[in-house]
Amino acid sequence: MGYKSVLAKIAANNIAKRVRTEQTNAVDIQLQLMQQLVATAANTTFGKKHGFAQIKTYANFKAAVPIQDYEMMKADIAEIAGGKENVFWPGKPLYFCKSSGTTSGTKYIPVSDLQIAEMIKAARNSLMMYVDETVNSQFFDHKMIFLQGSPMLEKYGVISCGRLSGIVYNHVPFYVNANRMPAYQTNCIEDWEEKVEAIARETMNQRMSLISGIPPWCVMYFEKLLELTGKQHIKDIFPDFKVFAFGGVNYEPYRHRIESMIGFPIDSVETYPASEGFIAYQDSQKAEGMMLNINGGIFYEFIKAEDVFKENPERIMLKDVELDVNYALIMNTNAGLWGYNIGDTVKFVSKYPYRILVTGRIKHFISAFGEHVIGEEVDFALMRAMRELKAGVTEYTVAPQVTPESGLPYHEWLIEFSHPPFNLKAFATSIDEYLQGRNSYYYDLRAGHILQELKITPLKSGAFVEYMKTQGKLGGQNKVPRLMNDRKIADELKIFAI
């Protein structure tokens, strides 16, 4: 055991104790954060306009701060890019984080030096909680890889900007940097397929112990490694590989494929970093969900997902959340986001400590017929069917077929299989039945003969990669939406149908 792994164990014990203590005081910490954020921003343009100096309680805060989306901030962001200071937060942002919007085009989210420090701390804590629970720290002695976007930054006006992973790349602490791969020059390659091959060639003879990235792009990396080495499993290439860290999408639909490629059920650490802040991370291999990052420079609010589009939806803070309720996540941050609806939905699975599951996106659902099917439900139904019928799925998306040529409308699932089921019709029936059991609205529509059973369109191998290439969104933090309420993506994917 090397000195890094020994030091990591000592640090993990201290950090884990601190994190658990914070969780016992989560509500008080959140209220203190609200007051600190408001006091810091009281003399900004936004703070003066909304009477921050008079805010003393959460009730005051709700009355003063409106719910916002990016469109409402866009003009102010442009002024900040032009050099205006003290708009949402004192001074100017250290960076703008580029994020793809569904209605706003490219979004430029302000990032402060304080927020960068909190992101690094949360990423560190996720690994320290893992070490404290498992006593596995040896991965610190070997190489680690983070599959991410280019660290090269550009300018939006006078502010440096880039993708989140690229920004964070430039702030990785020294104790990780020495073991980090790939090289800076490799990470700067723009073409994702070229980059993945370069990373595979650079790392294939190294002692990799931790691999991190968004699951679909890690699959591409693993495939390239197996192709270049001729090995059957990743464990044959990287015998020291013990921890897989991931975020960005639900891992479960990928788990079987990734573990089959690795060659064993690997420990995994899930994280929930966003352009707006580091929201949560997995703190246990045994418990469901991710621990909410309650002391990370973010004051959280929640709106029931079903109410989010109402004119004056009820907002609550952490102390009033209920278990197993879907909430739209609202953030107030130490980079100057106020009442910001990031578009994600979460539900709490524990309150001691506060743990969440990411259940989907506000705008990514299917309700063409009143069923309001969300991401968590389709993931659940697919996973159950995969286990039942021994199938493997690389990627998928679901869309309504409102006007079929004959018969009732239905949901069309476009699936790229890594291992297709023996009976595709039975697979569709299994998904349909599990979805009915999970969503009462869908059940009623099926039972009332408003919808017919879902239909599956199998896609060629590599279909989703090819689709993302046509959209200029291959790699990095880009993801294919799992659910859409229209057929734009589904119709474009149909060219890859088998």
Buried (B, 14 or more C-beta within 10 A) or exposed (E): EEEBBEEBBEBBBEBBEEBBEBBEEBBEBBBEBBBEBBEBBBEBBBBEEBBBEEBEEBEBBBEBBEBBBBEEBBEBBEEBBEEBEBBBBBEBBBBBBBBBBEEBEEBBBBBBBBBBBBBBBBBBBBBBBBBBBBEBBBBBBBBBBBBBBBBBBEEBBEBBBBBBBBBBBBBBEEEBEEBBBBEEEBBBBEEBBEBBBBBBBBBBEBBBBBBBBBBBBBBBBBBBBBEEBEBEBBBBBBEBBBBBBBBBBBBEBBBBBBBBBBBEEBBBBBBBBBBBBBBBBBBBEEBEBBBBBBBBBBBBBBBBBEEBEEEEBEBBBBEEBEEEBBBBBBBBBBBBBBBBBBBBBBBBBBBEBBBBBBBBBBEBBBBBBEBBBBBBBBBBBBBBBBEBBEBBBBBBBBBBBEEEEEEBBBBBBBBBBBEBBEEBEEBBBBBBBBBBBBBEBBBBBBEEEBBBBBBBBBBEEBBBBBBBBEEEBBBBBBBBBBBBBEBEBBEEBBEBEE
